[in-house]
């Protein structure tokens, strides 16, 4: 069946008439700030203390918009005769938001939680070179990162919190056991504690069992010896 001539125009005018009868809602930006969801991808913040210069974020970035420079420092041995160690020290961490596609891969692959999403989006510049944020600027964005949402009531406890709680419980149990344990039996004073007979120094001991060898004691004159 052939379409009726002018049916497409009629459908378009019907949509226009329905829209004209509805009350429009205009967000008065920038006077009224929008209510953004907590996982808004606005800008990326850097928590420099957690960065180990593993270069994983820069290697996985599809746009190659992350620039990292570092150098190695030697750490002296902690104990005498120990081996010296080396560590990477961060010199530069920059993100070019003129190239960034906001995919979030760098945040997902970071194994040390050094990168976070911030809902801030008002960082437009008149010069494209100013869209390259160095690590000081990225550190400032960290103060705008919202707190993580609360876990569900039936969610599993985080491993870090569970390990810390178990360690605290073990320490408390050990302290309680040490406080409840008595001081222990005290050894009696005197020679009985050592198992030696209570005799004066230099006095020979008398044999307890019959048939024991006699000790070298001097005989008295009335026992058959010569005077």
Phi and psi in degrees as a GROMACS rama.xvg file:
@    title "Ramachandran Plot"
@    xaxis  label "Phi"
@    yaxis  label "Psi"
@TYPE xy
-73.6101  141.501  UNK-2
-65.5795  150.49  UNK-3
-72.4191  132.24  UNK-4
-60.6466  133.003  UNK-5
85.2715  4.66003  UNK-6
-68.7014  -35.2836  UNK-7
-66.3499  -39.3047  UNK-8
-65.676  -36.5912  UNK-9
-66.9632  -40.2193  UNK-10
-64.9995  -40.5852  UNK-11
-64.3132  -41.1763  UNK-12
-67.3709  -31.3806  UNK-13
-65.7484  -41.561  UNK-14
-63.1148  -40.0665  UNK-15
-65.4909  -40.5586  UNK-16
-66.9078  -37.9553  UNK-17
-66.0638  -38.2446  UNK-18
-70.4657  -35.6722  UNK-19
-67.8214  -26.4596  UNK-20
-84.0132  -12.2069  UNK-21
-90.0653  148.447  UNK-22
-76.7123  129.046  UNK-23
-79.6328  149.799  UNK-24
-121.946  114.63  UNK-25
-114.477  124.729  UNK-26
-80.1003  119.408  UNK-27
-81.0195  65.7412  UNK-28
-85.3315  137.183  UNK-29
-94.7396  4.41408  UNK-30
-65.5215  -37.263  UNK-31
-113.643  117.46  UNK-32
-75.2803  141.128  UNK-33
-72.2273  151.425  UNK-34
-89.536  104.643  UNK-35
-93.5053  146.596  UNK-36
-67.6  157.904  UNK-37
-65.1155  -21.9015  UNK-38
-102.613  29.8879  UNK-39
-65.3182  137.244  UNK-40
-93.585  87.3301  UNK-41
-96.4366  -67.6628  UNK-42
-145.222  161.273  UNK-43
-102.378  129.555  UNK-44
-104.194  149.103  UNK-45
-114.054  124.617  UNK-46
-99.1188  92.9386  UNK-47
-61.8553  -31.6475  UNK-48
-63.2473  -25.9643  UNK-49
-90.4125  -8.9509  UNK-50
-78.0787  128.055  UNK-51
-108.923  11.2427  UNK-52
55.6169  44.7503  UNK-53
-79.2415  -11.9513  UNK-54
65.5101  12.6669  UNK-55
-69.2186  -38.4692  UNK-56
-66.6842  -40.5443  UNK-57
-68.5856  -34.9089  UNK-58
-73.3937  -32.9161  UNK-59
-88.0999  -8.44328  UNK-60
-67.8522  123.078  UNK-61
-67.5024  -27.3269  UNK-62
-97.511  -5.14011  UNK-63
54.0649  47.4112  UNK-64
-104.421  10.2967  UNK-65
-109.536  126.92  UNK-66
-117.56  123.939  UNK-67
-130.605  130.454  UNK-68
-125.918  145.062  UNK-69
-154.8  170.083  UNK-70
-142.766  163.54  UNK-71
-99.1024  140.585  UNK-72
-123.887  144.978  UNK-73
-94.6798  128.591  UNK-74
-100.327  124.427  UNK-75
-63.8401  159.652  UNK-76
-65.1774  141.163  UNK-77
-75.2816  -28.2828  UNK-78
-123.587  153.509  UNK-79
-60.326  133.51  UNK-80
82.8514  -0.1915  UNK-81
-78.1929  175.185  UNK-82
-98.2241  137.199  UNK-83
-70.7915  149.055  UNK-84
-122.075  159.668  UNK-85
-124.27  148.953  UNK-86
-139.901  156.532  UNK-87
-88.1111  133.916  UNK-88
-113.999  128.372  UNK-89
-74.811  126.309  UNK-90
-103.602  -39.07  UNK-91
-147.08  136.454  UNK-92
-140.489  112.062  UNK-93
-134.487  148.161  UNK-94
-127.611  126.519  UNK-95
-91.5427  101.216  UNK-96
-76.3176  -7.24861  UNK-97
-73.1211  -22.234  UNK-98
-104.154  -21.9001  UNK-99
-61.5613  135.832  UNK-100
-102.461  5.51831  UNK-101
57.7874  40.3535  UNK-102
-80.4895  -25.364  UNK-103
80.5462  10.6059  UNK-104
-64.8717  -38.6652  UNK-105
-61.9138  -36.3141  UNK-106
-73.0488  -36.912  UNK-107
-70.9997  -37.072  UNK-108
-87.5307  -10.1064  UNK-109
-66.2579  116.908  UNK-110
-81.3859  -5.59801  UNK-111
-121.428  13.8032  UNK-112
54.4873  56.4683  UNK-113
-102.259  -14.0366  UNK-114
-121.269  139.242  UNK-115
-140.775  152.071  UNK-116
-83.4563  137.238  UNK-117
-117.612  140.403  UNK-118
-75.1699  -2.54522  UNK-119
-67.1929  133.928  UNK-120
-131.792  -0.346182  UNK-121
-92.2627  72.7114  UNK-122
-135.216  34.2412  UNK-123
-66.6804  148.045  UNK-124
-131.814  153.728  UNK-125
-82.2086  -21.0634  UNK-126
-113.027  128.909  UNK-127
-65.315  -26.1296  UNK-128
-68.0336  -24.9296  UNK-129
-75.8879  -7.4233  UNK-130
-81.9884  -2.44828  UNK-131
-88.4135  106.444  UNK-132
-93.1279  121.755  UNK-133
-78.8298  178.884  UNK-134
-66.6345  -28.5054  UNK-135
-66.2596  -41.6009  UNK-136
-69.104  -39.6716  UNK-137
-65.2633  -32.0247  UNK-138
-68.131  -34.6311  UNK-139
-65.4401  -32.3579  UNK-140
-67.619  -19.931  UNK-141
-63.6933  -28.4991  UNK-142
-73.3032  -10.2874  UNK-143
-102.049  1.12204  UNK-144
-74.8268  125.698  UNK-145
-71.8583  161.676  UNK-146
-68.526  149.473  UNK-147
-65.1815  147.85  UNK-148
-65.8589  154.066  UNK-149
-68.0233  149.196  UNK-150
-72.6691  156.822  UNK-151
-65.6809  152.652  UNK-152
-57.2119  -33.1165  UNK-153
-97.5192  12.4057  UNK-154
-74.7902  155.846  UNK-155
-73.4479  142.283  UNK-156
-67.1884  138.08  UNK-157
-57.7382  146.715  UNK-158
-63.7652  -37.0592  UNK-159
-63.9594  -43.2315  UNK-160
-68.809  -39.0231  UNK-161
-63.97  -42.0509  UNK-162
-65.5853  -41.6276  UNK-163
-65.7016  -38.2041  UNK-164
-67.2222  -41.8472  UNK-165
-63.8691  -40.0817  UNK-166
-64.4546  -39.7359  UNK-167
-66.954  -38.1844  UNK-168
-66.3174  -40.3989  UNK-169
-63.7385  -41.7065  UNK-170
-64.7021  -40.8579  UNK-171
-65.1583  -41.1167  UNK-172
-65.0135  -39.4131  UNK-173
-66.1571  -40.4638  UNK-174
-66.481  -38.4737  UNK-175
-67.0515  -38.7294  UNK-176
-67.0452  -37.9809  UNK-177
-68.0546  -34.0954  UNK-178
-73.9174  -33.3093  UNK-179
-81.0883  -21.4335  UNK-180
-72.2392  130.593  UNK-181
-67.2032  171.684  UNK-182
-69.6403  -15.518  UNK-183
100.404  156.532  UNK-184
-65.395  138.615  UNK-185
-95.5979  137.723  UNK-186
-72.9483  135.9  UNK-187
-66.1306  145.987  UNK-188
-80.8066  155.616  UNK-189
107.778  179.659  UNK-190
-67.0431  -23.5355  UNK-191
-61.7646  -24.4975  UNK-192
-69.3023  -28.6402  UNK-193
-96.8065  -10.2807  UNK-194
83.9611  11.4661  UNK-195
-95.9161  145.781  UNK-196
-65.2441  151.08  UNK-197
-83.2846  75.9601  UNK-198
-122.413  158.725  UNK-199
-73.2077  153.929  UNK-200
-62.4117  135.082  UNK-201
90.0441  -7.79427  UNK-202
-88.985  127.592  UNK-203
-70.1227  148.898  UNK-204
-82.3625  145.529  UNK-205
-88.8746  132.922  UNK-206
-66.8178  138.976  UNK-207
-84.9285  -40.2558  UNK-208
-91.2504  144.291  UNK-209
-67.3484  148.476  UNK-210
84.7911  3.83165  UNK-211
-73.1498  149.014  UNK-212
-63.9752  139.964  UNK-213
-72.4276  152.665  UNK-214
-90.7068  160.135  UNK-215
-76.9515  84.3874  UNK-216
-108.569  145.693  UNK-217
-70.3935  137.693  UNK-218
-84.9922  146.706  UNK-219
-81.5175  160.959  UNK-220
-64.6722  -29.6843  UNK-221
-81.8289  3.09731  UNK-222
-100.237  17.4527  UNK-223
102.099  1.38397  UNK-224
-88.5409  170.33  UNK-225
-86.9133  143.035  UNK-226
